[in-house]
Amino acid sequence: MLAEWWGVLLAASALILAINWLFPPVRADNLFYDFVVRMNPPTPSDEIVIVGIDNRSLVELGRWPWPRANHAALIDRLTAAGAKAVGFDILLLEPTADDEGLALALAANGRVVLPHLLEIPGQNGALSATTLPVSPLAKAARTTAHVVVRPDRDGVVRAVDSLTDANGNRLLHLAEAVALLARNPEKLRPPSPAATSGAIFAPSRDLIRFSGVPGGYRHVSYSDVMQGRVPESLLRDHIVLVGATASGIGDRFSTPMSGTLETMAGVELHANYLDSLLADRMIRPAPPWAWQLFSLMPVWLMMLSLMLLGPRINLWLGLVLSLLVFAVTLLAFAAFGFWLPPATALLALALIFPLWGWRRLDIASRYMVAELRELSSEKAILPRDHQPPSGDAVERQIILMHDAIRDVRDLRRFIAQSLDRFPDAALVTDLGGRVLISNDAADALFASRLPGPLEGRQLAQVFASLDADPRFPDPRAAELLGALAAGSLPPEDGYETRLADGTSLEVRLAFFTDADRKPLGWIARFADITALRASEKQREDALRLLTHDMRAPQASILAVLEAEGHTIPPELARRLERYAHQTLSLADDFVHLARAESGRFIVETFSLSEALLDAVDDLWPIAESKQMRITTDVPDDEALVTGDRSLITRALANLIGNALKYSENGTRVQASVATEGAMHVVRIADQGRGISQADLPTLFEPFSRLAAPEGAAPSSAAPGAGLGLAFVKAVVERHRGKVFASSVEGQGSVFGISLPAATA
């Protein structure tokens, strides 16, 4: 094992060295470099100003090329403004009549660097050729310099070559000459005679630290400067680069900052190079030995991990090492201006697993065969008829695997058939709630609700299909699904729902585990309890019948009192009438409460404000009889809710009626509607005697009534059976809302309901 490990380590190291020397991944390294350069570009220097030969200048001054008198006028403006140094990125190789005037302007300025033409190779077999500007201009300029820019293989300019001649003399770039002129003018040599031939060498490259996207440096128009429209303060003591930025003239280059479409003008490329030189932030490439060591170190660490640690840790360690390689590259670039190409190291980490994987695969194969043989020798749960494996090693492994897979399939079929025998619909899901198995009862239950197979669907879709109206999602299903997502069950591990066709279902969830008690998934059961609810309905019908039978005699009593009441003593007549009304009210309350709890609603979307106003209108005669005022405060916008309008209106009427009932004559009841988040809230505030804190928790329970005021006779309590608030609670909760009450004794009470706002 150790010998194999050393063999893989040495082979990987040799492969990395060979790749670096023979086929370095330059394209990948360039992509990494561009990404790093774009991450945190430095701020462009305010000292550099680009005078651009832009489209507006071409419109004002005419087609290119321009008379050199224009250049002379520009140089005179820069001289008058006090520019520190001028880089004139325009080749002036052919003589014209205006050369003397331009030469005078250059001499008067004394701080202008002109470009000369450097051709590699030269003409007629020469290794190179240098052509200076025309003689008067070359003599008048402070110096001349080349403007050679060589893109990388992918056409992107990332660096400028440091050129020398055969004697080792440095050939300055235009940006280098301008930088010397601005900082150390005494070190800048005058123009040298034109060299017609000779070898040119590039011993190193200066990687440019680009400052932002194209257009980042301060630009002014050539015509504006020449005609004096640019303030001299913008040019004084600044380094000025003059060059073409207009469409169709001058050079344009792709840079790491260009993106996929945008290119950078040559003069702006010189500005970036100049800025990097002045700020001393040129990027230095790593020497070969550092690059090789940087490529090898992650591989050595990875091999050590493969020897000592397990596969899962090795996977994470490989990812960490890859991130660490990139982090070291970033740190070296940002903190030290040092470029360590990371592609080889990352490629080596990606290849080390296959080099070592054959050994791991062999071990895994042996282990799998041993486990399959042990599995085949175990006592089977289901009857099986396995043939002894024969043939070569691979064929024997295939036979063992085939038998094991067949056993698993048979076991799965057995489980599915067992589930199909269940009388209740059942679904088996994974931990995420995705349906894996459904029995026949479940397929029949959801066939008309969810087209297609149930397998692969989310349990949330299955629960949603049970809702009678999509605007009325059942919050109990959402609570159950939330618990499922959290990996736990609430105390009540299910709920009961009633379908649109009248079927009543009891939904329950339970999780199942593997042999190590690790949760594997969930089992959802949908039990049909329609028959049970039918028997309950029979009891309800009996109650309604009883209620009807209670109403008829009381209505007869009231009719007799109305017709023959004058023949009965007044006190007895009042008592009989009060008892009859109480019995009728009790019967009505029973009927309304039963309807609210049954859940059979007429669903519509309506304005809660209008329902409140309807309830107020219904109770206005009672308020008038008690000389009370009912004031309303509803919003201008419709407070839309979804549900049974008649039940909601009656619930509001009950609350307002209670406020009138338990308040003194001449007081006021305030009814308001407000929107709070996703809920619409109705509050009914009265000025009654209030409710004690001990009575508040039981207010909404059936047959719960407030006691008479202290010192008053029990008969002085407000009439009623104690079902009004129970009805309000049943209606509101069936509409997915909540009821609430608050009170201070002697200061009145506030009752309210909150209902979900209607969804689109």
Residue pairs with C-beta under 8 A, 6 or more apart in sequence:
4 359
5 303
5 306
5 307
8 303
8 352
8 355
8 356
8 359
9 299
9 300
9 303
11 355
12 299
12 303
12 348
12 351
12 352
12 355
13 296
13 299
13 300
15 348
15 351
16 292
16 295
16 296
16 299
16 344
16 348
17 292
17 296
19 25
19 344
19 347
20 288
20 291
20 292
20 295
20 344
24 341
24 344
25 341
25 343
25 344
25 347
26 152
26 153
27 153
27 154
28 343
28 346
28 347
29 341
29 342
29 343
29 344
30 152
30 154
30 156
30 158
32 326
32 329
32 341
32 342
32 343
33 158
33 207
33 256
33 339
33 341
34 156
34 158
34 256
36 329
36 330
36 333
37 158
37 209
37 210
37 256
37 257
38 256
38 257
39 330
40 334
41 209
41 210
41 211
41 212
41 257
42 209
42 211
42 275
42 279
42 281
43 211
43 212
44 211
44 212
44 216
44 217
44 218
44 271
44 275
45 211
45 217
45 275
45 278
45 279
46 218
47 84
47 238
47 239
47 278
48 217
48 218
48 238
48 239
48 241
48 271
48 274
48 275
49 217
49 218
49 219
49 220
49 234
49 235
49 238
49 239
49 240
49 241
50 217
50 218
50 219
50 220
50 240
50 241
50 242
50 243
50 245
50 267
50 268
50 271
51 74
51 78
51 220
51 221
51 222
51 225
51 240
51 241
51 242
51 243
52 219
52 220
52 221
52 222
52 243
52 244
52 245
52 246
52 265
52 267
53 64
53 90
53 222
53 242
53 243
53 244
53 245
53 246
53 249
53 250
54 219
54 221
54 222
54 245
54 246
55 246
55 247
56 221
56 223
57 221
57 222
57 223
57 246
58 64
58 246
58 249
60 223
61 70
61 222
61 223
61 226
64 244
64 246
64 249
67 96
67 98
68 92
68 96
68 98
68 99
68 101
68 102
69 98
69 101
69 102
70 226
71 88
71 90
71 92
71 102
71 105
72 98
72 101
72 102
72 104
72 105
73 105
73 226
74 222
74 225
74 226
74 242
75 86
75 102
75 105
75 106
75 108
75 109
75 112
76 105
76 108
77 225
77 226
77 228
77 230
77 235
78 86
78 109
78 225
78 235
78 240
79 105
79 108
79 109
80 232
81 232
81 234
81 235
81 236
82 232
82 235
82 236
82 237
83 109
83 111
83 235
83 236
83 237
83 238
83 239
83 240
84 111
84 182
84 237
84 238
84 239
85 111
85 113
85 178
85 181
85 182
85 239
85 240
86 109
86 111
86 112
86 113
86 178
86 239
86 240
86 241
86 242
87 112
87 113
87 174
87 175
87 177
87 178
87 239
87 240
87 241
87 242
87 270
87 274
88 112
88 113
88 114
88 115
88 141
88 242
89 115
89 147
89 174
89 241
89 242
89 243
89 244
89 266
89 267
89 270
90 115
90 242
90 243
90 244
91 115
91 116
91 117
91 133
92 102
92 114
92 133
92 134
92 137
93 117
93 131
93 133
93 134
94 134
95 134
96 134
99 134
99 136
99 137
100 136
102 136
102 137
102 140
103 136
103 137
103 139
103 140
104 140
106 112
106 114
106 137
106 140
106 141
107 140
110 142
111 142
111 181
111 185
112 141
112 142
113 141
113 142
113 143
113 144
113 145
113 174
113 177
113 178
113 181
114 133
114 137
114 138
114 141
114 143
114 144
114 145
115 133
115 144
115 145
115 146
115 147
115 174
116 130
116 131
116 132
116 133
116 138
116 144
116 145
116 146
116 191
116 194
117 129
117 130
117 131
117 146
118 128
118 129
118 130
118 146
118 147
118 148
118 163
118 171
118 200
119 128
119 129
119 130
119 131
120 127
120 128
120 148
120 200
121 127
121 128
121 129
122 128
122 129
122 196
122 197
123 129
126 196
126 197
126 198
127 197
127 198
127 199
127 200
128 195
128 197
128 198
128 199
128 200
129 195
129 196
129 197
130 146
130 194
130 195
130 196
131 194
132 138
132 144
132 191
132 193
132 194
133 141
133 144
138 144
138 191
139 191
141 191
142 181
142 185
142 188
142 190
143 172
143 177
143 181
143 188
143 189
143 190
143 191
144 177
144 191
145 171
145 172
145 173
145 174
145 176
145 177
146 163
146 171
146 172
146 173
146 174
147 173
147 174
147 266
147 270
148 160
148 161
148 163
148 173
149 157
149 160
149 251
149 253
149 266
149 269
150 157
150 161
150 202
151 157
151 253
151 254
152 158
152 159
155 254
156 253
156 254
156 255
156 256
156 258
157 208
157 253
157 254
157 255
157 264
157 269
158 207
158 208
158 255
158 256
159 205
159 206
159 207
159 208
160 173
160 175
160 205
160 206
160 208
160 273
161 202
161 204
161 205
161 206
162 170
162 202
162 203
162 204
162 205
162 206
163 170
163 171
163 173
163 200
163 201
163 202
164 170
164 171
164 200
164 201
164 202
164 203
165 171
165 195
165 198
165 199
165 200
165 201
166 198
166 199
166 201
171 200
172 180
173 270
173 273
174 270
175 270
175 271
175 273
175 274
175 277
176 273
176 277
177 188
178 239
178 241
178 270
178 274
179 274
179 277
179 278
180 187
180 188
181 188
182 239
182 278
183 278
204 285
205 285
206 273
206 276
206 282
206 283
207 282
207 283
207 284
207 285
207 339
208 255
208 269
208 272
208 273
208 276
208 282
208 283
209 272
209 276
209 279
209 281
209 282
209 283
209 337
210 255
210 256
210 257
210 272
211 217
211 272
211 275
212 257
213 257
213 258
213 259
213 262
214 255
214 257
214 258
214 262
214 263
214 264
214 265
214 268
215 268
216 268
217 268
217 271
217 275
218 234
219 245
220 230
220 234
221 230
222 242
223 229
224 230
225 235
239 274
239 278
241 267
241 270
241 271
241 274
242 267
243 250
243 265
243 266
243 267
243 268
243 270
244 250
244 251
244 265
244 266
244 267
245 265
245 267
245 268
250 265
250 266
250 267
251 265
251 266
252 263
252 264
252 265
252 266
253 263
253 264
253 266
253 269
254 263
254 264
255 263
255 264
255 269
255 272
257 264
258 264
264 272
276 282
281 337
282 337
283 333
283 337
283 338
283 339
284 337
284 338
284 339
285 339
286 294
286 332
286 338
286 339
286 340
286 341
290 340
291 340
291 341
291 344
294 325
294 328
294 340
294 342
294 345
295 344
295 345
295 348
296 348
297 345
298 321
298 322
298 324
298 325
298 345
298 348
298 349
299 345
299 348
299 349
299 352
301 317
301 321
302 314
302 317
302 318
302 321
302 349
302 352
303 352
303 356
305 313
305 314
305 317
306 314
306 352
306 356
309 317
311 360
318 349
318 352
318 353
321 349
322 346
322 349
325 342
325 345
325 346
325 349
326 342
326 346
328 340
328 342
329 339
329 340
329 341
329 342
332 338
332 339
332 340
333 339
333 340
365 397
368 397
368 401
369 396
369 397
369 400
372 397
372 400
372 401
372 403
372 404
373 400
375 404
375 407
376 386
376 400
376 403
376 404
380 407
381 411
382 407
382 410
382 411
382 414
384 403
384 406
384 407
384 410
386 403
387 399
389 395
389 396
389 399
389 400
390 396
390 399
391 399
415 437
416 437
416 439
419 426
419 428
419 437
419 438
419 439
420 439
420 440
420 441
422 439
422 441
423 441
424 441
424 525
424 526
424 527
424 528
425 438
425 439
425 441
425 442
425 444
425 445
425 446
425 525
425 526
425 528
426 438
426 439
426 441
426 442
426 523
426 524
426 525
426 526
427 435
427 437
427 438
427 439
427 442
427 454
427 459
427 462
427 523
427 524
427 526
428 435
428 436
428 437
428 438
428 512
428 521
428 522
428 523
428 524
429 435
429 436
429 459
429 521
429 522
429 523
429 524
430 436
430 520
430 521
430 522
431 487
431 519
431 520
431 521
431 522
432 458
432 485
433 458
433 459
433 460
433 481
433 484
433 485
433 522
434 456
434 457
434 458
434 459
435 454
435 455
435 456
435 457
435 458
435 459
435 462
436 455
436 521
437 455
438 446
438 453
438 454
438 455
441 526
442 454
442 526
443 454
445 526
446 454
446 462
446 465
449 465
449 466
450 457
450 461
450 462
450 465
454 462
459 481
459 484
459 522
459 524
460 481
462 524
463 474
463 477
463 480
463 481
463 507
464 470
464 473
464 477
466 474
466 477
466 497
466 499
466 505
466 507
467 473
467 474
467 477
468 498
468 499
468 500
468 603
469 603
469 642
471 603
471 605
471 642
471 758
471 759
472 603
472 642
472 736
474 495
474 497
475 736
476 495
476 497
477 495
477 497
477 507
479 490
480 489
480 490
480 493
480 494
480 495
480 507
480 509
483 489
483 490
484 509
484 522
487 519
489 509
489 510
489 511
493 508
493 509
493 510
494 506
494 507
494 508
494 509
495 506
495 507
496 504
496 505
496 506
496 507
496 529
497 504
497 505
497 507
498 504
498 505
498 533
498 599
499 505
502 530
503 528
503 530
504 528
504 529
504 530
504 532
504 533
505 526
505 527
505 528
505 529
506 526
506 527
506 529
507 524
507 525
507 526
507 527
508 524
508 525
508 527
509 522
509 523
509 524
509 525
510 522
510 523
510 525
511 519
511 520
511 521
511 522
511 523
512 519
512 520
512 521
512 522
512 523
513 519
513 520
514 520
540 594
540 598
543 590
543 594
544 590
544 591
544 594
547 587
547 590
547 591
548 587
550 583
550 586
550 587
551 583
551 584
551 587
551 588
554 580
554 581
554 583
554 584
554 587
555 580
555 584
557 576
557 577
557 580
558 577
558 580
558 581
558 584
561 568
561 573
561 576
561 577
561 580
565 573
568 576
578 719
581 719
582 719
582 720
582 721
585 719
585 720
585 721
586 721
586 723
589 721
589 723
589 724
589 727
590 723
592 647
592 650
592 723
592 727
593 702
593 723
593 726
593 727
593 730
595 647
596 647
596 727
596 730
596 731
596 734
597 730
597 734
599 734
601 643
601 644
601 647
601 734
601 735
602 644
602 645
602 646
603 642
603 643
603 644
604 642
604 643
604 644
604 645
605 640
605 641
605 642
605 758
606 640
606 641
606 645
607 638
607 639
607 640
608 639
608 640
608 641
608 648
608 673
608 680
608 682
608 755
609 634
609 635
609 638
609 639
609 673
611 645
611 648
611 649
611 652
612 632
612 634
612 652
612 671
612 673
612 682
613 632
613 634
614 649
615 649
615 650
615 652
615 653
615 656
616 630
616 632
616 656
616 671
618 653
619 630
619 653
619 656
619 657
619 660
620 630
622 657
622 660
623 629
623 630
623 660
623 669
626 660
626 663
626 665
626 666
627 665
627 666
628 660
628 663
628 665
628 666
628 667
628 668
628 669
629 668
629 669
630 656
630 660
630 668
630 669
630 671
631 668
631 669
631 670
631 671
632 671
632 672
633 670
633 671
633 672
633 673
634 672
634 673
635 673
635 674
635 675
637 675
639 673
639 675
639 680
639 757
640 680
640 757
640 758
641 648
641 680
641 735
641 755
641 756
641 757
641 758
642 735
642 756
642 758
642 759
643 735
643 755
644 731
644 735
647 731
648 731
648 735
648 755
650 727
650 731
651 727
651 728
651 731
651 732
651 753
652 671
652 682
652 684
652 753
654 724
654 725
654 727
654 728
655 682
655 684
655 728
655 751
655 752
655 753
656 669
656 671
656 684
657 724
658 724
658 725
658 751
659 669
659 684
659 685
659 686
659 688
659 749
659 751
660 669
660 686
661 718
661 720
662 686
662 688
662 689
662 706
662 718
662 749
663 669
663 686
663 687
663 688
663 748
664 687
664 688
664 689
667 686
667 687
667 688
668 687
669 684
669 685
669 686
669 687
670 683
670 684
670 685
670 686
671 682
671 683
671 684
671 685
672 682
672 683
672 685
673 680
673 681
673 682
674 680
674 681
674 683
675 681
675 757
676 754
678 756
678 757
679 737
679 754
679 755
679 756
679 757
680 754
680 755
680 756
680 757
681 752
681 753
681 754
682 752
682 753
682 754
682 755
683 750
683 751
683 752
684 750
684 751
684 752
685 748
685 749
685 750
686 748
686 749
687 747
687 748
688 748
688 749
689 709
689 745
689 746
690 743
690 744
690 745
690 746
690 747
690 748
690 749
691 699
691 706
691 741
691 743
691 745
691 749
692 743
692 745
695 706
695 707
696 741
696 742
696 743
698 704
699 725
699 741
700 725
700 726
700 728
700 729
700 739
700 741
701 726
702 722
702 723
702 726
703 721
703 722
703 723
703 726
704 722
704 725
704 726
705 717
705 718
705 720
705 721
705 722
706 717
706 718
707 714
707 717
708 714
708 715
708 716
708 717
709 716
725 739
728 739
728 753
729 739
732 738
732 739
732 753
732 754
732 755
733 739
735 755
735 756
736 755
736 756
737 753
737 754
737 755
737 756
738 753
738 754
739 751
739 752
739 753
740 751
740 752
740 753
740 754
741 749
741 750
741 751
741 752
742 749
742 750
743 749
743 750
